[in-house]
């Protein structure tokens, strides 16, 4: 799997989840970026588990199937964006490089 595509997918899923959690602006972006960074940490990379935990804690009603559907749609969207990196993608690439060099 393309690691950068996974990061981009998780950013998209993170923005969707942030909206469901009632987060906006910088809080939504921070949540999304944190979820994407979790991809790089093998101990914390299960996005479904993280979102399920956060939704349960906040009382957000979404089934596992609904979350997986958004993850699948985001995977497709992330694939379409592979040639159009934005500044936040560049920041995540730098974070990934820093983590890999440790």
DSSP file (Angstrom, degrees, kcal/mol; ACC not computed):
  #  RESIDUE AA STRUCTURE BP1 BP2  ACC     N-H-->O    O-->H-N    N-H-->O    O-->H-N    TCO  KAPPA ALPHA  PHI   PSI    X-CA   Y-CA   Z-CA
    1    1 A X              0   0    0      0, 0.0     2,-0.8     0, 0.0     3,-0.1   0.000 360.0 360.0 360.0 147.7    0.0    0.0    0.0
    2    2 A X     >  -     0   0    0      1,-0.2     4,-2.0     2,-0.1     3,-0.2  -0.666 360.0-155.5 -77.4 112.2    1.0    3.5   -0.7
    3    3 A X  H  > S+     0   0    0     -2,-0.8     4,-2.1     1,-0.2    -1,-0.2   0.868  92.6  51.0 -59.0 -39.5    1.9    5.0    2.7
    4    4 A X  H  > S+     0   0    0      1,-0.2     4,-2.5     2,-0.2    -1,-0.2   0.850 107.2  53.7 -70.2 -32.9    1.2    8.6    1.6
    5    5 A X  H  > S+     0   0    0     -3,-0.2     4,-2.7     2,-0.2    -1,-0.2   0.890 107.8  51.2 -66.2 -37.9   -2.1    7.6    0.2
    6    6 A X  H  X S+     0   0    0     -4,-2.0     4,-2.7     2,-0.2    -2,-0.2   0.916 109.6  49.9 -63.3 -43.3   -3.0    6.1    3.6
    7    7 A X  H  X S+     0   0    0     -4,-2.1     4,-1.9     2,-0.2    -2,-0.2   0.938 112.5  46.8 -61.0 -46.6   -2.0    9.4    5.3
    8    8 A X  H  X S+     0   0    0     -4,-2.5     4,-2.1     1,-0.2    -2,-0.2   0.906 111.5  51.9 -62.7 -41.0   -4.1   11.4    2.9
    9    9 A X  H  X S+     0   0    0     -4,-2.7     4,-2.9     1,-0.2     5,-0.2   0.930 109.3  49.7 -59.5 -45.0   -7.0    9.0    3.4
   10   10 A X  H  X S+     0   0    0     -4,-2.7     4,-2.5     1,-0.2    -1,-0.2   0.834 107.4  54.3 -66.9 -31.5   -6.8    9.3    7.1
   11   11 A X  H  X S+     0   0    0     -4,-1.9     4,-2.0     2,-0.2    -1,-0.2   0.928 111.5  45.4 -64.1 -44.1   -6.7   13.1    6.8
   12   12 A X  H  X S+     0   0    0     -4,-2.1     4,-1.9     2,-0.2    -2,-0.2   0.932 115.0  46.3 -64.7 -45.9  -10.0   13.0    4.8
   13   13 A X  H  X S+     0   0    0     -4,-2.9     4,-3.0     1,-0.2     5,-0.2   0.896 110.4  55.6 -62.4 -39.6  -11.6   10.5    7.2
   14   14 A X  H  X S+     0   0    0     -4,-2.5     4,-2.6    -5,-0.2    -1,-0.2   0.877 106.0  49.6 -61.5 -38.8  -10.3   12.7   10.1
   15   15 A X  H  X S+     0   0    0     -4,-2.0     4,-1.9     2,-0.2    -1,-0.2   0.894 112.4  48.2 -67.9 -38.7  -12.1   15.8    8.7
   16   16 A X  H  X S+     0   0    0     -4,-1.9     4,-2.0     2,-0.2    -2,-0.2   0.943 114.4  45.7 -63.4 -47.8  -15.3   13.8    8.3
   17   17 A X  H  X S+     0   0    0     -4,-3.0     4,-2.0     1,-0.2    -2,-0.2   0.893 109.3  55.5 -63.8 -39.9  -15.0   12.4   11.9
   18   18 A X  H  <>S+     0   0    0     -4,-2.6     5,-3.0     1,-0.2     4,-0.4   0.905 106.8  50.6 -59.3 -41.8  -14.2   15.9   13.2
   19   19 A X  H ><5S+     0   0    0     -4,-1.9     3,-1.4     1,-0.2    -1,-0.2   0.930 110.0  49.6 -61.6 -45.0  -17.4   17.2   11.7
   20   20 A X  H 3<5S+     0   0    0     -4,-2.0    -1,-0.2     1,-0.3    -2,-0.2   0.829 110.2  51.9 -62.4 -31.7  -19.4   14.4   13.3
   21   21 A X  T 3<5S-     0   0    0     -4,-2.0    -1,-0.3    -5,-0.2    -2,-0.2   0.481 119.6-111.7 -83.7  -3.1  -17.7   15.2   16.6
   22   22 A X  T < 5 +     0   0    0     -3,-1.4     2,-0.3    -4,-0.4    -3,-0.2   0.656  67.6 146.2  82.6  15.9  -18.7   18.9   16.3
   23   23 A X      < +     0   0    0     -5,-3.0     2,-0.3    -6,-0.2    -1,-0.3  -0.654  22.2 179.5 -86.8 142.7  -15.1   20.1   15.7
   24   24 A X    >>  -     0   0    0     -2,-0.3     3,-1.3     4,-0.0     4,-0.7  -0.919  42.4  -8.1-137.0 163.5  -14.5   23.1   13.4
   25   25 A X  H 3> S-     0   0    0     -2,-0.3     4,-2.2     1,-0.3     3,-0.2  -0.194 127.9  -0.7  57.5-132.4  -11.6   25.2   12.2
   26   26 A X  H 3> S+     0   0    0      1,-0.2     4,-2.7     2,-0.2    -1,-0.3   0.821 133.4  56.9 -63.0 -32.4   -8.3   24.6   13.8
   27   27 A X  H <> S+     0   0    0     -3,-1.3     4,-2.2     2,-0.2    -1,-0.2   0.911 108.8  46.5 -65.6 -41.2   -9.7   21.9   16.1
   28   28 A X  H  X S+     0   0    0     -4,-0.7     4,-2.5    -3,-0.2    -2,-0.2   0.915 113.8  48.3 -65.8 -43.4  -11.0   19.9   13.1
   29   29 A X  H  X S+     0   0    0     -4,-2.2     4,-2.9     2,-0.2     5,-0.2   0.912 111.2  50.2 -63.9 -42.5   -7.7   20.3   11.3
   30   30 A X  H  X S+     0   0    0     -4,-2.7     4,-2.4     2,-0.2    -1,-0.2   0.911 111.0  49.1 -62.5 -42.7   -5.7   19.2   14.4
   31   31 A X  H  X S+     0   0    0     -4,-2.2     4,-2.3     2,-0.2    -2,-0.2   0.940 113.3  47.2 -60.9 -47.3   -8.0   16.1   14.9
   32   32 A X  H  X S+     0   0    0     -4,-2.5     4,-2.2     1,-0.2    -2,-0.2   0.913 112.9  47.9 -61.5 -45.5   -7.5   15.2   11.2
   33   33 A X  H  X S+     0   0    0     -4,-2.9     4,-2.5     2,-0.2    -1,-0.2   0.885 110.5  52.1 -64.4 -38.5   -3.7   15.7   11.3
   34   34 A X  H  X S+     0   0    0     -4,-2.4     4,-1.8     2,-0.2    -1,-0.2   0.914 109.3  49.6 -64.0 -42.4   -3.5   13.7   14.5
   35   35 A X  H  X S+     0   0    0     -4,-2.3     4,-0.6     1,-0.2    -2,-0.2   0.907 111.7  49.0 -62.8 -41.1   -5.4   10.8   12.9
   36   36 A X  H >< S+     0   0    0     -4,-2.2     3,-1.0     1,-0.2     4,-0.4   0.898 108.7  52.8 -65.3 -40.5   -3.1   11.0    9.8
   37   37 A X  H >< S+     0   0    0     -4,-2.5     3,-1.7     1,-0.3     4,-0.5   0.835  97.0  67.3 -64.3 -31.8    0.0   11.0   12.0
   38   38 A X  H >< S+     0   0    0     -4,-1.8     3,-1.1     1,-0.3     6,-0.3   0.787  87.5  69.2 -59.5 -25.9   -1.3    7.8   13.8
   39   39 A X  T << S+     0   0    0     -3,-1.0    -1,-0.3    -4,-0.6    -2,-0.2   0.823  96.3  53.1 -58.7 -31.4   -0.7    6.0   10.5
   40   40 A X  T <  S+     0   0    0     -3,-1.7     2,-0.7    -4,-0.4    -1,-0.3   0.605  96.7  72.9 -84.0 -12.1    3.0    6.4   11.0
   41   41 A X    X   -     0   0    0     -3,-1.1     3,-1.9    -4,-0.5    -1,-0.1  -0.900  68.3-157.9-107.2 107.4    3.0    4.9   14.5
   42   42 A X  G >  S+     0   0    0     -2,-0.7     3,-0.5     1,-0.3    -1,-0.1   0.737  91.9  56.8 -59.5 -23.2    2.4    1.1   14.2
   43   43 A X  G 3  S+     0   0    0      1,-0.2    -1,-0.3     2,-0.1     3,-0.1   0.698 119.0  29.5 -80.5 -18.0    1.2    1.0   17.8
   44   44 A X  G <  S+     0   0    0     -3,-1.9    -1,-0.2    -6,-0.3    -2,-0.2  -0.068  85.7 109.6-130.3  34.3   -1.6    3.5   17.2
   45   45 A X    <   +     0   0    0     -3,-0.5     2,-1.4    -6,-0.1     3,-0.2   0.363  38.2 108.8-100.4   7.8   -2.5    3.1   13.5
   46   46 A X     >  -     0   0    0      1,-0.2     4,-2.1    -3,-0.1     5,-0.2  -0.658  42.4-179.5 -86.5  91.4   -6.0    1.5   13.7
   47   47 A X  H  > S+     0   0    0     -2,-1.4     4,-2.9     1,-0.2     5,-0.3   0.872  77.4  55.8 -60.6 -41.6   -8.1    4.4   12.5
   48   48 A X  H  > S+     0   0    0      1,-0.2     4,-2.7     2,-0.2    -1,-0.2   0.926 109.0  47.0 -58.8 -45.6  -11.4    2.5   12.8
   49   49 A X  H  > S+     0   0    0      2,-0.2     4,-2.5     1,-0.2    -1,-0.2   0.911 113.0  49.5 -63.0 -42.8  -10.7    1.8   16.5
   50   50 A X  H  X S+     0   0    0     -4,-2.1     4,-2.5     2,-0.2    -2,-0.2   0.943 114.4  43.6 -62.8 -48.6   -9.7    5.4   17.2
   51   51 A X  H  X S+     0   0    0     -4,-2.9     4,-3.1     2,-0.2     5,-0.3   0.925 113.0  52.0 -64.6 -43.7  -12.8    6.8   15.5
   52   52 A X  H  X S+     0   0    0     -4,-2.7     4,-2.7    -5,-0.3    -1,-0.2   0.927 111.5  47.6 -57.9 -45.6  -15.1    4.3   17.1
   53   53 A X  H  X S+     0   0    0     -4,-2.5     4,-2.3     2,-0.2    -1,-0.2   0.928 114.2  46.1 -60.7 -46.8  -13.6    5.2   20.6
   54   54 A X  H  X S+     0   0    0     -4,-2.5     4,-1.6     2,-0.2    -2,-0.2   0.899 113.9  48.2 -65.2 -41.3  -14.0    8.9   19.9
   55   55 A X  H  X>S+     0   0    0     -4,-3.1     5,-2.7     2,-0.2     4,-0.9   0.923 111.8  49.5 -64.9 -44.3  -17.5    8.5   18.6
   56   56 A X  H ><5S+     0   0    0     -4,-2.7     3,-0.6    -5,-0.3    -2,-0.2   0.913 110.8  50.1 -60.9 -42.6  -18.6    6.4   21.5
   57   57 A X  H 3<5S+     0   0    0     -4,-2.3    -1,-0.2     1,-0.2    -2,-0.2   0.836 116.5  41.6 -64.9 -32.4  -17.1    8.8   24.0
   58   58 A X  H 3<5S-     0   0    0     -4,-1.6    -1,-0.2    -5,-0.2    -2,-0.2   0.460 113.1-115.0 -95.0  -2.1  -19.0   11.7   22.3
   59   59 A X  T <<5 +     0   0    0     -4,-0.9     2,-0.5    -3,-0.6    -3,-0.2   0.759  58.4 158.3  74.8  24.2  -22.2    9.9   21.8
   60   60 A X      < -     0   0    0     -5,-2.7     2,-0.9    -6,-0.2    -1,-0.3  -0.720  35.1-141.7 -84.0 125.3  -21.9   10.0   18.0
   61   61 A X        +     0   0    0     -2,-0.5     2,-0.3    -3,-0.1    -1,-0.0  -0.790  43.7 136.0 -95.0 107.3  -24.0    7.2   16.4
   62   62 A X        -     0   0    0     -2,-0.9     2,-0.1   -10,-0.1    -2,-0.0  -0.968  45.7-128.6-147.2 132.1  -22.3    5.7   13.4
   63   63 A X     >  -     0   0    0     -2,-0.3     4,-2.2     1,-0.1     5,-0.2  -0.358  26.0-111.6 -77.6 162.6  -22.1    2.0   12.7
   64   64 A X  H  > S+     0   0    0      1,-0.2     4,-2.7     2,-0.2     5,-0.2   0.896 121.0  53.9 -56.6 -41.0  -18.8    0.2   11.9
   65   65 A X  H  > S+     0   0    0      1,-0.2     4,-2.1     2,-0.2    -1,-0.2   0.880 106.5  50.9 -63.8 -39.2  -20.1   -0.2    8.3
   66   66 A X  H  > S+     0   0    0      2,-0.2     4,-2.0     1,-0.2    -1,-0.2   0.918 112.3  46.3 -65.0 -43.1  -20.8    3.5    8.0
   67   67 A X  H  X S+     0   0    0     -4,-2.2     4,-2.4     1,-0.2    -2,-0.2   0.930 112.5  49.9 -64.9 -44.7  -17.3    4.4    9.2
   68   68 A X  H  X S+     0   0    0     -4,-2.7     4,-2.3     1,-0.2    -1,-0.2   0.859 108.0  54.6 -62.5 -35.3  -15.7    1.7    6.9
   69   69 A X  H  X S+     0   0    0     -4,-2.1     4,-2.6     2,-0.2    -1,-0.2   0.923 109.1  46.7 -63.3 -44.5  -17.7    3.1    3.9
   70   70 A X  H  X S+     0   0    0     -4,-2.0     4,-2.6     1,-0.2    -2,-0.2   0.897 111.2  52.7 -63.9 -39.8  -16.3    6.6    4.6
   71   71 A X  H  X S+     0   0    0     -4,-2.4     4,-1.8     2,-0.2    -2,-0.2   0.904 110.7  47.4 -62.2 -40.6  -12.8    5.1    4.8
   72   72 A X  H  X S+     0   0    0     -4,-2.3     4,-1.9     2,-0.2    -2,-0.2   0.926 112.9  47.6 -66.2 -45.5  -13.3    3.4    1.5
   73   73 A X  H  X S+     0   0    0     -4,-2.6     4,-2.3     1,-0.2    -2,-0.2   0.896 112.1  50.7 -62.3 -39.9  -14.6    6.5   -0.2
   74   74 A X  H  X S+     0   0    0     -4,-2.6     4,-2.9     1,-0.2    -1,-0.2   0.842 104.8  57.5 -67.7 -33.3  -11.7    8.5    1.3
   75   75 A X  H  X S+     0   0    0     -4,-1.8     4,-1.6     2,-0.2    -1,-0.2   0.921 109.0  45.8 -61.2 -43.9   -9.3    5.9    0.0
   76   76 A X  H  X S+     0   0    0     -4,-1.9     4,-1.4     2,-0.2    -2,-0.2   0.923 113.9  48.4 -64.7 -44.2  -10.6    6.5   -3.6
   77   77 A X  H  X S+     0   0    0     -4,-2.3     4,-1.1     1,-0.2    -2,-0.2   0.895 108.3  54.1 -63.1 -40.9  -10.4   10.3   -3.1
   78   78 A X  H  < S+     0   0    0     -4,-2.9     3,-0.2     1,-0.2    -1,-0.2   0.853 105.5  54.7 -62.9 -34.2   -6.9   10.1   -1.7
   79   79 A X  H >< S+     0   0    0     -4,-1.6     3,-0.9     1,-0.2    -1,-0.2   0.847 105.7  51.8 -67.1 -34.2   -5.9    8.2   -4.8
   80   80 A X  H 3< S+     0   0    0     -4,-1.4     3,-0.4     1,-0.2    -1,-0.2   0.730 108.2  52.8 -73.4 -21.5   -7.2   11.0   -7.0
   81   81 A X  T >< S+     0   0    0     -4,-1.1     3,-1.7    -3,-0.2    -1,-0.2   0.350  74.3 105.0 -95.9   6.1   -5.2   13.6   -5.1
   82   82 A X  T <  S+     0   0    0     -3,-0.9     3,-0.3     1,-0.3    -1,-0.2   0.791  85.1  43.6 -61.7 -26.9   -1.9   11.9   -5.4
   83   83 A X  T 3  S+     0   0    0     -3,-0.4    -1,-0.3     1,-0.2     2,-0.3   0.469 108.5  61.2 -94.8  -1.6   -0.7   14.4   -8.0
   84   84 A X    <   +     0   0    0     -3,-1.7    -1,-0.2    -4,-0.0     2,-0.1  -0.529  68.8 177.4-125.9  65.2   -2.0   17.4   -6.2
   85   85 A X        -     0   0    0     -3,-0.3     2,-0.2    -2,-0.3    -3,-0.1  -0.404  12.1-155.9 -68.5 143.0   -0.3   17.6   -2.9
   86   86 A X     >  -     0   0    0     -2,-0.1     4,-2.1     1,-0.0     3,-0.3  -0.562  35.7 -88.8-110.3-179.2   -1.1   20.6   -0.7
   87   87 A X  H  > S+     0   0    0      1,-0.2     4,-2.1     2,-0.2     5,-0.1   0.860 125.8  53.4 -60.4 -37.4    0.8   22.3    2.1
   88   88 A X  H  > S+     0   0    0      2,-0.2     4,-2.0     1,-0.2    -1,-0.2   0.865 107.4  51.8 -69.3 -33.3   -0.6   20.0    4.8
   89   89 A X  H  > S+     0   0    0     -3,-0.3     4,-2.4     2,-0.2    -1,-0.2   0.915 108.5  51.6 -64.6 -41.6    0.5   17.0    2.8
   90   90 A X  H  X S+     0   0    0     -4,-2.1     4,-2.0     1,-0.2    -2,-0.2   0.894 108.4  51.7 -61.6 -39.4    4.0   18.4    2.6
   91   91 A X  H  X S+     0   0    0     -4,-2.1     4,-2.3     1,-0.2    -1,-0.2   0.905 109.6  49.2 -63.9 -41.0    4.0   18.9    6.3
   92   92 A X  H  X S+     0   0    0     -4,-2.0     4,-2.7     2,-0.2    -2,-0.2   0.876 107.8  54.2 -67.3 -36.3    2.9   15.3    6.9
   93   93 A X  H  X S+     0   0    0     -4,-2.4     4,-2.4     2,-0.2    -1,-0.2   0.922 109.7  48.1 -61.0 -42.9    5.7   14.1    4.6
   94   94 A X  H  X S+     0   0    0     -4,-2.0     4,-2.4     2,-0.2    -2,-0.2   0.907 111.0  50.1 -64.9 -41.5    8.2   16.1    6.6
   95   95 A X  H  X S+     0   0    0     -4,-2.3     4,-2.4     2,-0.2    -2,-0.2   0.926 110.6  50.4 -61.2 -44.3    6.8   14.6    9.9
   96   96 A X  H  X S+     0   0    0     -4,-2.7     4,-2.6     1,-0.2    -2,-0.2   0.916 109.9  49.8 -61.3 -43.7    7.0   11.1    8.4
   97   97 A X  H  X S+     0   0    0     -4,-2.4     4,-1.6     1,-0.2    -1,-0.2   0.912 110.5  50.4 -61.6 -41.8   10.7   11.7    7.4
   98   98 A X  H  < S+     0   0    0     -4,-2.4     4,-0.3     1,-0.2    -1,-0.2   0.906 112.1  47.0 -63.3 -41.3   11.5   13.0   10.8
   99   99 A X  H >< S+     0   0    0     -4,-2.4     3,-1.1     1,-0.2    -2,-0.2   0.887 111.1  51.8 -67.5 -38.8    9.9    9.9   12.5
  100  100 A X  H 3< S+     0   0    0     -4,-2.6    -1,-0.2     1,-0.2    -2,-0.2   0.791 102.8  59.3 -69.3 -27.0   11.6    7.5   10.1
  101  101 A X  T 3<        0   0    0     -4,-1.6    -1,-0.2     1,-0.2    -2,-0.2   0.562 360.0 360.0 -80.2  -6.1   15.1    9.0   10.8
  102  102 A X    <         0   0    0     -3,-1.1    -1,-0.2    -4,-0.3    -2,-0.1   0.468 360.0 360.0 -79.0 360.0   14.8    8.2   14.6
